[in-house]
Amino acid sequence: MTRHDLIQGLGADADSAGRAALELFESRDAAERMADAAISAAVRASVAEGNHTAAALLLLGYDSSTEAAELLSGLRDSAAGSLTKLQPWTQLVPAALVVDIALSRQGDGEARNRLLESIETGELATLTFLVSVLREIDAPELLQALARSLDDEREVSGGVPSGATPARRLADDAVDAFVERLDLDVGFSLDSARRYTSAEAGEVKSRILGSIPQ
C-alpha cells in the first residue's frame, strides 16, 4: 500500500481503517513508516476516531510523540471490559492488554509491570497473544518472563487444519516467535504446522540465555 493509500485508508470507514492499520502493522518496515509524521498522525487520528483494532493500538507503540502517549493513557483508563483482536480469526483479548504493550514499548514502567502481572497469571489467551506479537516486546524482563512459554504444553488453535491432530501447543508458537524475534541460530527448520520436540525447545531456551540481557 502506498503512503497516500495508507493515509487515505486510515481515515476511511471502520473496516477500511482496520485493514489499513493491519497492513501497516504486518509490514517489516512498520517502525520506519511510523517515523513518517503524516503516517503516525493518521494512525493517531484513526485511533482517536474509534479504530481500536489491535494493530492500530500496537502501532502507537512506535510513536514517541506526546500525543500518542496521552492517547494511549486515555484509552487505558477507558478500556475496561473492551475487547479487540489482531486478525479476524484470532481470539479476542482485552484492549487494555494491547494498550499496555504499546505503552511499555514507549517506556511506561507501570504498563510494563501490568504486563508482567498478566504473564504471571498465565491465562492462555493472554500468553498466546503476547507470543504472537513478540516483535512488539522489547523489555528484557518481559521477554524473560515470556520465555517460560517454551515449556507450556497447553494446546492452541491455528497452525494445523481444524480438527487435525496433534494440535499445536503454546510452546510450539513460542519456538517460532523467539527464533524470529531474536534471530536465533538453531539446528532445525521452523515449521508452523508441527510440534517441536523437547530437545528443539530446549535448544531455543539455551540460545535465549545469551540473547536477552539479564
C-alpha positions in Angstrom: 0.0 0.0 0.0 1.4 3.4 -1.0 1.9 6.1 1.5 -1.1 8.0 0.1 -3.4 5.0 0.0 -2.4 4.1 3.6 -3.2 7.6 4.9 -6.5 7.6 3.0 -7.4 4.1 4.3 -6.7 5.0 7.9 -9.1 7.9 7.5 -11.9 5.9 5.8 -14.7 3.8 7.3 -14.1 1.5 10.2 -13.4 -1.6 8.1 -11.0 0.1 5.7 -9.2 1.8 8.6 -8.8 -1.6 10.4 -7.4 -3.2 7.2 -5.0 -0.3 6.6 -3.7 -0.5 10.2 -3.2 -4.3 9.9 -1.4 -4.0 6.6 0.9 -1.4 8.1 1.5 -3.4 11.3 2.3 -6.5 9.4 4.9 -4.8 7.2 8.5 -5.4 8.0 9.2 -1.7 8.0 6.4 -0.7 10.3 8.7 1.1 12.7 10.3 3.1 9.9 7.0 4.0 8.3 5.6 5.2 11.7 8.6 7.6 11.8 6.8 9.4 8.9 5.0 12.3 10.7 2.0 12.1 8.3 1.5 8.4 8.8 1.8 8.5 12.6 -0.6 11.4 12.7 -3.1 9.4 10.5 -2.8 6.4 12.9 -3.4 8.7 15.9 -6.4 10.2 14.3 -7.8 6.8 13.3 -7.4 5.5 16.9 -9.0 8.7 18.3 -11.9 8.2 16.0 -12.6 4.7 17.2 -10.2 2.4 15.4 -9.3 0.2 18.4 -8.1 -2.8 16.4 -5.1 -4.4 18.0 -3.0 -3.4 15.0 -3.8 0.3 15.3 -3.2 0.3 19.1 0.1 -1.5 18.7 1.3 0.9 16.0 1.2 3.7 18.5 4.0 2.0 20.4 6.3 3.2 17.6 5.0 6.8 18.0 7.2 8.7 20.5 5.0 11.8 20.4 3.3 13.2 23.5 0.0 13.0 21.6 0.4 9.2 21.2 1.3 8.7 24.9 -1.7 10.8 26.0 -4.0 9.0 23.6 -2.9 5.6 24.9 -3.1 6.6 28.5 -6.6 7.8 28.0 -7.6 4.6 26.3 -6.1 2.6 29.1 -8.4 4.4 31.5 -11.4 3.8 29.4 -10.7 0.3 28.0 -12.0 -1.7 30.9 -14.1 -4.5 29.5 -13.3 -3.7 25.9 -12.0 -6.5 23.7 -10.1 -6.4 20.4 -8.2 -8.8 18.1 -5.3 -8.7 15.7 -6.7 -10.9 12.9 -10.3 -11.7 12.0 -9.8 -15.3 13.0 -7.8 -14.8 16.2 -9.1 -14.7 19.8 -10.4 -11.6 21.4 -8.2 -10.1 24.1 -8.6 -7.2 26.4 -7.9 -3.9 24.7 -6.2 -2.8 27.9 -3.6 -5.5 27.4 -2.9 -4.3 23.9 -2.6 -0.7 25.1 -0.1 -1.8 27.8 2.1 -3.4 25.1 2.2 -0.1 23.2 2.8 1.9 26.4 5.5 -0.4 27.5 7.3 0.0 24.2 7.2 3.7 24.9 9.0 3.1 28.2 6.0 3.2 30.6 7.1 1.3 33.7 3.6 0.9 35.1 2.4 -0.7 31.9 5.4 -3.0 31.9 4.6 -4.1 35.4 1.0 -4.8 34.5 2.2 -6.9 31.6 4.5 -8.9 33.9 1.5 -9.5 36.2 -0.6 -10.7 33.2 2.2 -13.1 32.2 2.5 -14.4 35.8 -1.3 -15.0 35.8 -0.7 -17.4 32.9 -4.1 -17.1 31.1 -3.7 -19.0 27.8 -5.4 -16.4 25.6 -3.1 -13.6 27.0 0.1 -15.6 26.6 -0.9 -16.7 23.1 -1.5 -13.1 22.1 1.8 -11.9 23.7 3.8 -14.6 21.9 2.1 -13.8 18.6 3.2 -10.1 18.9 6.6 -10.8 20.3 8.1 -8.3 17.9 6.5 -5.6 20.0 8.1 -6.7 23.2 11.5 -5.0 23.8 11.8 -5.1 27.6 14.3 -7.9 28.7 12.2 -8.7 31.8 9.1 -9.3 29.6 11.0 -11.5 27.2 12.5 -13.5 30.0 9.0 -14.0 31.6 7.5 -15.0 28.2 10.3 -17.5 27.6 8.6 -19.7 30.1 6.0 -20.3 27.4 8.6 -22.6 25.8 7.6 -25.2 28.5 3.8 -24.6 28.1 2.2 -27.6 26.6 -1.4 -26.3 26.5 -2.9 -26.6 23.1 -3.7 -23.5 21.0 -5.7 -23.0 17.8 -4.1 -22.4 14.5 -1.1 -23.9 12.7 -2.7 -27.2 11.7 -6.0 -27.7 9.8 -9.1 -27.5 12.0 -9.7 -30.9 13.7 -6.2 -32.2 12.8 -4.1 -33.8 15.4 -1.8 -33.3 17.2 -2.8 -29.7 17.8 -0.1 -27.1 18.2 0.9 -26.0 21.7 1.8 -22.6 23.1 5.4 -24.0 23.4 5.4 -24.5 19.6 4.3 -21.0 18.9 6.9 -19.7 21.3 9.7 -21.6 19.5 8.7 -19.9 16.2 8.3 -16.5 17.8 11.6 -16.4 19.8 13.7 -17.7 16.9 12.4 -15.0 14.7 12.3 -12.2 17.3 15.9 -12.8 18.5 17.2 -14.1 15.1 18.4 -17.3 16.9 20.7 -19.7 15.1 19.1 -23.1 15.7 19.9 -26.5 14.3 16.4 -27.3 13.0 14.0 -25.9 10.5 11.0 -23.9 11.6 7.6 -25.3 10.6 4.4 -23.6 11.8 2.4 -26.7 11.2 4.1 -29.1 13.5 5.1 -29.7 17.1 8.7 -29.3 18.2 10.5 -31.8 20.3 11.5 -31.0 23.8 15.1 -31.1 22.6 14.4 -28.4 20.0 12.5 -26.2 22.5 15.5 -26.7 24.9 17.9 -25.5 22.2 15.9 -22.3 21.9 15.9 -21.8 25.6 19.7 -22.2 25.7 20.1 -19.7 22.8 17.8 -17.2 24.6 20.1 -17.2 27.6 22.8 -15.5 25.6 20.5 -13.2 23.7 18.4 -11.4 26.4 20.2 -9.2 28.9 19.8 -10.5 32.4 
